[in-house]
Amino acid sequence: MNLDTDKRRLSQVNISQKMQGNMKPEHIFRQLYDELHEASQAQLGWQWLLPLCTTDAHHLHSLRIPATDEQQDFDSLVLSLTKILIDSLNEKSLIKLIPFEKQENFKNKRGIALLEAALHLNNLGGAGIHIDFLQKLQKLRSSGSAHGEGRTYLEIAAYFDVEKQSLQHVFADILNSASDTLDYFIVLVNSGRVREIFEKNQIAAGYAGFSDMIGIADFGTTDASVNHDEVIYELHSKP
């Protein structure tokens, strides 16, 4: 399934206009973050990115282009961005986007791997570039400047062009890519496809549970009569 390219293009144009209107990258990011929150609640009834807890809220509020070219400041901001975009992925709901018959195979997947499976197994187009960005961002956080001589850090530093420009410029580029990823999530959620997949899998889970209950009713009770509609409703309504 390809996302609505007209909506995608319009969203990208809006980002470009905001940048030309001297909106700082961090302001664009926070605005898109809020838009994703609103779209998720309206379209899905659950959050694509879980709200940050009180002790982590500073990661969003303090997100900015660093004022200096200090490595420690840069590393701290990369950590904040991964907390917001990766650590906050709603894994409990993402697993329910995996086709029901395959969910057991992915029960141990976490974070980006789970997101990638949910998008690719449902043929949701356009995910590749954003999955790649999130994977590189996670590696940048994991390797960090403390491992500056390590092979992984050198490879990821080359990807983000760390050696050829200031860390301020590097983080501005990272933040713009992060905003583009949020934009992709917003278009995905608003497309209605995610809700359709989620509901379809919930119904499949309900019928599977219903079949199990029928088996119990047949062999474990003296009265095998079951109100099918009530059982399905009860299972489907469970979170």
C-alpha positions, 0 to 999 in steps of 0.5 A: 500500500502506498501512502497518499502522495498528495498528502505526503507532498503537502505535509513536506511543503508545510515543513519547508514553509515553516523553515523558510518562515524562520521557525527553528527546527526544534519548534517544527519538531515539537509541533509535529510531535503534538500533531502526531499525538492528536492524530493518534488519539483521534484516529487510533484511540492509542498513542503511536509514541507513548507520552514521556513520563514526568522524569523524561519530559525534559528531553522534549522541552530542552530539545534544541540546536546546541548553542556550542560545538561541545561533544557532551552537549551533542551526545545529550541531545542525541540521547533525548531524541532517541528517548522521544522517537525510539524508546517511546514507541508504543510496542504494546500496540505495534505488536497488534499491527503484526498479522495475527497469525504471525504475532507469536513469532514477533513477541520478543521484538522491540523498538525499531525491529517491531516497528519495521515488522509492523510496517513491512508485513502490512506493505505500508510504503515509504517506511525504509528511509525512516527505519534506516534513519532511526537505526542510525540514530540508535547506533549514534546514541549507543556508540557515542563519543566515548567510543570515538575510536571504535569502528561502529562510531566511525561508520555512523559518524561518517553517515551523519558527516560528523567529521566535516561540519560542526556538531551544531550543523549535524544536529540540525540535519538530524532534527530535520530528518526526525521531523520528516519521520514524525511527518511520515507517522502522521500521514500514516496514522491519518491514512486510516490504514493503521486503524483498519489493520489494528481492528482487523487483527483484534477481530481475528484475535477475538475469533481465535479466543472464541474458538478456544472458549467453544472448545472449553464449553464443549468439553468442560461444562454440562451445558455447552450452549454459548451466546456467540455474540456476547463472547465475541463482543467481550473478547473484542472489547478487551484492550 
